Amino acid sequence: MTTSAAALFGLPPEDPASSPYTGYTRAHWEAAADGMLDAAWKWATPGGARLDLPGPPSHSGVRSDGLEGYARTFLAAGFRVAGAGGKDPNGLLERYADGLDAGTRTPGRDDAESWPLILDHHVQGQPMVESASVALGLRLTRPWLWDRLTPDVRDRAEHWLRGALRHVPAGNNWYLFPYTVAGFLESVGRGDAETARARERALELLEGWYRGGGWYADGDGRAFDHYNGWALHLYPVLDAHLAGDERESARLGARLREHLESFSLMFGGDGAPLYFGRSLTYRFAASAGVGLGAVTGHTPLTPGASRRVVSGSLRYFLERGAAGESGLLSLGWHGPHAATLQTYSGPASPYWASKAFVSLLAPAEHPLWSSPEEEAPSEGPDRVLSVPAAGLLLQSTRADGVVRLHNHGSDHVRPDEGESAADEDPHYARLAYSTVTGPASAANTADNHLSVTVGGARSARRRIRPLGAGHGDGWGWAASWHLPVFPAGPSTVPGLRVESVTVARGRHELRVHRVLGAPDGARAELTGWATDPGGAVRSELRGLHGWEASEGVRAPQGTAFAHRATVPRLGAEATGTVVLVALASLTAADPEAAPEAAPLGGAVGGAVDRVEVAGDTVEVRWAEDGARTRITFGGAAVPAVTVVHRRPDTP
């Protein structure tokens, strides 16, 4: 850990005996929470109703941003105090009680303390998001805060919170905000038909969004990302746990357990979560689902492995300057990084990271803290794991602890939304993401992308249609198709379609694409991982069939991991229907220490020693053991893919 962060948060000495991987104990978590809260409260208004943190405002405005500072830090304080059985050595709850009083006296008034009203999401929706954190903070600390408030303050707080029940949320995880508010009101004897309906509606939608395998879509489309852990599982499972509702806890907890079977692999050996999806400035909130699983018992992980993941994630960001020199969480990833943000990101937005402190609900004697740390899933043997419900393929390598996600199913495009290239989102549109790389800036050459250039315009990937996913012993695959859309000229080309397949083995990624209906003069391009050309993380891309020689393309605006980056790129003429085969690799291992990390070698003769393409069938023989992978595309009219992998001793 950097000296500045350790000093800012007053972290105790590391404990290598109980925490051989991270050195962190429960005391480190308490100190981190205390340090974060102390730094944030330096920016409180006189009445404590708003924490107006420095930085550019979000599109919701500074008053909403100030409420966000209060609410999100209150969530951390709630977990901190509740986990300590009400002990509050820093007097946190008195501050939040005063802020609640000041903020609810005249809601909507334009003054230094009053909270904005909660309105419909498209009018003034951000306060609805924050109402859930206020409600959850009050629920967690009820004996020490709510129960000691005057009747007048309680009534005013309820009146403000009910705005979340009476206005329209966004059509996604937002419905869990009124659900959480209603849960709190019912827990303090203030429930009625309005609270019951808010909870019923949220659970109805949640059922419709459940896709299986422990994964929810974030709304009616196909958005699968970290919102699964820090929202779609967190709110309902924690609600059932706090209510002591064993039946609902078992039902929802079984889904969380299944979710963690795959999600727990999404943290690298260095503790980093996958850089994938939106709201990534919430950073170590990504571990909230893992911590919640440990607290509630709904997890496939041992307590030691759970602690390794959650503490590894917290330490990863503190070591890399996420808190800066002031102790305030910055807007970005390691440090400030504008490309990580969304328009709704404001100075206090990073404090949704507070959700990670759900782990503190496990008392000191809980196995989460008393059991010694064990290796994380990504630190075990090389793994390839498919998530068919979400169209994702996970690939981890022990030699370097790198985890890669191959995206054939998550696109963040609403069902009613057109496919405009202008709305392409690098955090969803790419073919692959990892724990050590980020996508190149939208202003630079796109990494991990198959594009078709027609009339000088390069296509984008928006809506992703999954074609299947699966895995076997040491290998796995995922496939999808998309309609190339263009930013200039006609938005689409009649009959043009791209079908994509990824097969993962070890650190290798076999990337096979079929381009159909390409007009005369079209050109296909495939890019690989964006990495610092002078860094320890290395990216390779080799053409196996149909591609021309690789070239390196500069991405001057860099990524969240590198100030400058280079992207390998292949090109090929594409007219009519063409099948293209390439081999990609991303590794951070030292080739001298780990022979399996050696360069790919020539196009054929390195990791792959034979490639045969006959019509719509591709067969590859792997050099290491002679295993064969066969990929067969369906007819031109209906997209379909079949993938078969055989070991050399299989008939």
LINCOR-V279550 format. One record per residue. N is the residue number from 1. RES is the residue in one letter. SS is DSSP state (H for helix, E for strand, - for the rest). OMEGA is omega as a letter, one per 20 degrees, with the letter a starting at -180 (* if undefined). Layout:
n={N:N}
res={RES:RES}
ss={SS:SS}
omega={OMEGA:OMEGA}
This chain:
n={1:2:3:4:5:6:7:8:9:10:11:12:13:14:15:16:17:18:19:20:21:22:23:24:25:26:27:28:29:30:31:32:33:34:35:36:37:38:39:40:41:42:43:44:45:46:47:48:49:50:51:52:53:54:55:56:57:58:59:60:61:62:63:64:65:66:67:68:69:70:71:72:73:74:75:76:77:78:79:80:81:82:83:84:85:86:87:88:89:90:91:92:93:94:95:96:97:98:99:100:101:102:103:104:105:106:107:108:109:110:111:112:113:114:115:116:117:118:119:120:121:122:123:124:125:126:127:128:129:130:131:132:133:134:135:136:137:138:139:140:141:142:143:144:145:146:147:148:149:150:151:152:153:154:155:156:157:158:159:160:161:162:163:164:165:166:167:168:169:170:171:172:173:174:175:176:177:178:179:180:181:182:183:184:185:186:187:188:189:190:191:192:193:194:195:196:197:198:199:200:201:202:203:204:205:206:207:208:209:210:211:212:213:214:215:216:217:218:219:220:221:222:223:224:225:226:227:228:229:230:231:232:233:234:235:236:237:238:239:240:241:242:243:244:245:246:247:248:249:250:251:252:253:254:255:256:257:258:259:260:261:262:263:264:265:266:267:268:269:270:271:272:273:274:275:276:277:278:279:280:281:282:283:284:285:286:287:288:289:290:291:292:293:294:295:296:297:298:299:300:301:302:303:304:305:306:307:308:309:310:311:312:313:314:315:316:317:318:319:320:321:322:323:324:325:326:327:328:329:330:331:332:333:334:335:336:337:338:339:340:341:342:343:344:345:346:347:348:349:350:351:352:353:354:355:356:357:358:359:360:361:362:363:364:365:366:367:368:369:370:371:372:373:374:375:376:377:378:379:380:381:382:383:384:385:386:387:388:389:390:391:392:393:394:395:396:397:398:399:400:401:402:403:404:405:406:407:408:409:410:411:412:413:414:415:416:417:418:419:420:421:422:423:424:425:426:427:428:429:430:431:432:433:434:435:436:437:438:439:440:441:442:443:444:445:446:447:448:449:450:451:452:453:454:455:456:457:458:459:460:461:462:463:464:465:466:467:468:469:470:471:472:473:474:475:476:477:478:479:480:481:482:483:484:485:486:487:488:489:490:491:492:493:494:495:496:497:498:499:500:501:502:503:504:505:506:507:508:509:510:511:512:513:514:515:516:517:518:519:520:521:522:523:524:525:526:527:528:529:530:531:532:533:534:535:536:537:538:539:540:541:542:543:544:545:546:547:548:549:550:551:552:553:554:555:556:557:558:559:560:561:562:563:564:565:566:567:568:569:570:571:572:573:574:575:576:577:578:579:580:581:582:583:584:585:586:587:588:589:590:591:592:593:594:595:596:597:598:599:600:601:602:603:604:605:606:607:608:609:610:611:612:613:614:615:616:617:618:619:620:621:622:623:624:625:626:627:628:629:630:631:632:633:634:635:636:637:638:639:640:641:642:643:644:645:646:647:648:649:650:651}
res={M:T:T:S:A:A:A:L:F:G:L:P:P:E:D:P:A:S:S:P:Y:T:G:Y:T:R:A:H:W:E:A:A:A:D:G:M:L:D:A:A:W:K:W:A:T:P:G:G:A:R:L:D:L:P:G:P:P:S:H:S:G:V:R:S:D:G:L:E:G:Y:A:R:T:F:L:A:A:G:F:R:V:A:G:A:G:G:K:D:P:N:G:L:L:E:R:Y:A:D:G:L:D:A:G:T:R:T:P:G:R:D:D:A:E:S:W:P:L:I:L:D:H:H:V:Q:G:Q:P:M:V:E:S:A:S:V:A:L:G:L:R:L:T:R:P:W:L:W:D:R:L:T:P:D:V:R:D:R:A:E:H:W:L:R:G:A:L:R:H:V:P:A:G:N:N:W:Y:L:F:P:Y:T:V:A:G:F:L:E:S:V:G:R:G:D:A:E:T:A:R:A:R:E:R:A:L:E:L:L:E:G:W:Y:R:G:G:G:W:Y:A:D:G:D:G:R:A:F:D:H:Y:N:G:W:A:L:H:L:Y:P:V:L:D:A:H:L:A:G:D:E:R:E:S:A:R:L:G:A:R:L:R:E:H:L:E:S:F:S:L:M:F:G:G:D:G:A:P:L:Y:F:G:R:S:L:T:Y:R:F:A:A:S:A:G:V:G:L:G:A:V:T:G:H:T:P:L:T:P:G:A:S:R:R:V:V:S:G:S:L:R:Y:F:L:E:R:G:A:A:G:E:S:G:L:L:S:L:G:W:H:G:P:H:A:A:T:L:Q:T:Y:S:G:P:A:S:P:Y:W:A:S:K:A:F:V:S:L:L:A:P:A:E:H:P:L:W:S:S:P:E:E:E:A:P:S:E:G:P:D:R:V:L:S:V:P:A:A:G:L:L:L:Q:S:T:R:A:D:G:V:V:R:L:H:N:H:G:S:D:H:V:R:P:D:E:G:E:S:A:A:D:E:D:P:H:Y:A:R:L:A:Y:S:T:V:T:G:P:A:S:A:A:N:T:A:D:N:H:L:S:V:T:V:G:G:A:R:S:A:R:R:R:I:R:P:L:G:A:G:H:G:D:G:W:G:W:A:A:S:W:H:L:P:V:F:P:A:G:P:S:T:V:P:G:L:R:V:E:S:V:T:V:A:R:G:R:H:E:L:R:V:H:R:V:L:G:A:P:D:G:A:R:A:E:L:T:G:W:A:T:D:P:G:G:A:V:R:S:E:L:R:G:L:H:G:W:E:A:S:E:G:V:R:A:P:Q:G:T:A:F:A:H:R:A:T:V:P:R:L:G:A:E:A:T:G:T:V:V:L:V:A:L:A:S:L:T:A:A:D:P:E:A:A:P:E:A:A:P:L:G:G:A:V:G:G:A:V:D:R:V:E:V:A:G:D:T:V:E:V:R:W:A:E:D:G:A:R:T:R:I:T:F:G:G:A:A:V:P:A:V:T:V:V:H:R:R:P:D:T:P}
ss={-:-:H:H:H:H:H:H:H:-:-:-:-:-:-:-:-:-:-:-:-:-:-:-:-:H:H:H:H:H:H:H:H:H:H:H:H:H:H:H:H:-:-:E:-:-:-:-:-:-:E:-:-:-:-:-:-:-:-:-:-:H:H:H:H:H:H:H:H:H:H:H:H:H:H:H:H:H:H:H:H:H:H:-:-:-:-:-:-:-:-:H:H:H:H:H:H:H:H:H:H:H:H:-:-:-:-:-:-:-:-:-:-:-:-:-:-:-:-:-:H:H:H:H:-:H:H:H:H:H:H:H:H:H:H:H:H:H:H:H:-:H:H:H:-:H:H:H:-:-:H:H:H:H:H:H:H:H:H:H:H:H:H:H:-:-:-:-:-:-:-:-:-:-:H:H:H:H:H:H:H:H:H:H:H:H:H:-:-:-:-:-:H:H:H:H:H:H:H:H:H:H:H:H:H:H:H:H:H:E:E:E:-:-:E:E:-:-:-:-:-:-:-:-:-:-:H:H:H:H:H:H:H:H:H:H:H:H:H:H:H:H:H:-:-:H:H:H:H:H:H:H:H:H:H:H:H:H:H:H:H:H:H:H:H:H:E:-:-:-:-:-:E:-:-:-:-:-:-:H:H:H:H:H:H:H:H:H:H:H:H:H:H:H:H:H:-:-:-:-:-:-:H:H:H:H:H:H:H:H:H:H:H:H:H:H:H:H:H:-:-:-:-:-:-:-:-:-:-:-:-:E:-:-:-:E:-:H:H:H:-:-:-:-:-:-:-:-:H:H:H:H:H:H:H:H:H:H:H:H:H:-:-:-:-:-:H:H:H:H:-:-:-:-:-:-:H:H:H:-:-:-:E:E:E:E:E:-:-:-:-:E:E:E:E:E:E:-:-:-:-:E:E:E:E:E:E:-:-:-:-:-:-:-:-:-:-:-:-:-:H:H:H:-:-:H:H:H:H:-:-:E:E:E:-:-:-:-:-:-:-:-:-:-:-:-:-:-:-:E:E:E:E:E:-:-:E:E:E:E:-:-:-:-:E:E:E:E:E:E:E:E:-:-:E:E:E:E:E:E:E:E:-:-:E:E:-:-:-:-:-:-:-:-:-:-:E:E:E:E:E:E:E:E:E:-:-:E:E:E:E:E:E:E:E:E:E:E:-:-:-:-:E:E:E:E:E:E:E:E:E:-:-:-:-:-:-:E:E:E:E:E:E:E:E:-:-:-:-:-:E:E:E:E:E:-:-:-:-:-:-:-:-:-:E:E:E:E:E:E:E:E:E:-:-:E:E:E:E:E:E:E:E:E:E:E:E:-:-:-:-:-:-:-:H:H:H:-:-:-:-:-:-:-:-:-:-:E:E:E:E:E:E:E:-:-:E:E:E:E:E:E:-:-:-:-:-:E:E:E:E:E:E:-:-:-:-:-:-:-:E:E:E:E:E:E:-:-:-:-:-}
omega={r:a:a:a:r:a:a:a:r:a:r:r:r:a:a:a:a:a:a:a:a:a:a:r:r:r:r:r:r:r:r:r:a:a:r:a:r:r:a:a:r:a:a:r:a:a:r:a:a:r:a:a:a:r:a:a:r:r:r:r:a:a:r:r:r:r:r:r:r:a:a:r:r:r:r:r:r:r:a:a:r:r:r:r:r:r:a:a:a:r:a:a:r:r:a:r:r:r:r:r:a:a:a:r:a:a:r:r:a:r:a:a:a:r:r:r:r:a:r:a:a:r:r:a:a:r:r:r:a:r:r:r:r:a:a:r:r:a:a:a:a:a:a:a:a:a:a:r:r:r:a:a:r:a:r:r:r:a:r:a:a:r:r:a:a:r:a:r:r:a:a:a:r:a:r:r:r:r:a:r:a:r:r:a:r:a:r:r:a:r:r:a:a:r:a:a:r:r:r:a:a:a:r:a:a:r:r:a:a:a:a:r:a:a:r:r:a:a:a:a:a:r:r:a:a:r:r:a:a:r:a:r:a:a:a:a:r:r:a:r:a:a:a:a:a:a:a:r:r:a:a:r:r:r:r:r:a:r:a:r:r:a:a:r:a:r:a:r:r:r:a:r:r:r:a:r:a:r:a:r:r:r:a:r:r:a:a:a:r:r:r:r:r:a:a:a:a:a:r:a:r:r:a:r:r:a:r:a:a:r:r:r:r:a:a:a:r:r:a:r:r:a:r:a:a:a:r:r:a:r:a:a:r:r:r:r:a:a:r:a:r:a:r:a:r:a:a:a:a:a:r:r:r:a:r:a:r:r:a:r:r:a:a:a:r:r:r:a:a:r:r:r:r:a:r:r:a:r:r:r:r:a:r:a:r:r:a:a:a:a:a:r:a:a:r:r:a:a:a:r:a:r:r:r:r:a:r:a:a:a:r:r:a:r:a:a:r:a:r:r:a:a:a:a:a:a:r:a:a:r:a:r:a:r:a:r:r:r:r:r:r:r:a:r:a:r:r:a:r:a:r:r:r:r:r:r:a:a:r:r:a:a:a:a:a:r:r:r:r:r:r:a:r:r:r:a:r:a:r:r:r:r:r:r:a:a:a:a:r:a:r:r:a:r:a:a:r:r:a:r:r:r:a:r:a:r:a:r:r:a:a:a:r:r:a:r:a:r:r:r:r:r:r:r:r:r:r:a:r:a:r:a:r:a:a:r:a:a:r:r:a:r:r:r:r:a:r:a:a:r:r:a:a:r:a:a:r:a:r:a:a:r:r:a:r:a:r:a:r:r:r:r:a:r:a:r:r:r:a:a:r:r:a:r:r:a:r:a:r:a:a:r:a:a:a:r:r:r:a:a:a:a:r:a:r:r:r:a:r:r:r:r:r:a:a:r:r:r:a:r:a:a:a:a:r:r:a:r:r:r:a:r:r:r:a:a:a:r:r:r:r:a:r:r:a:r:a:a:r:a:*}
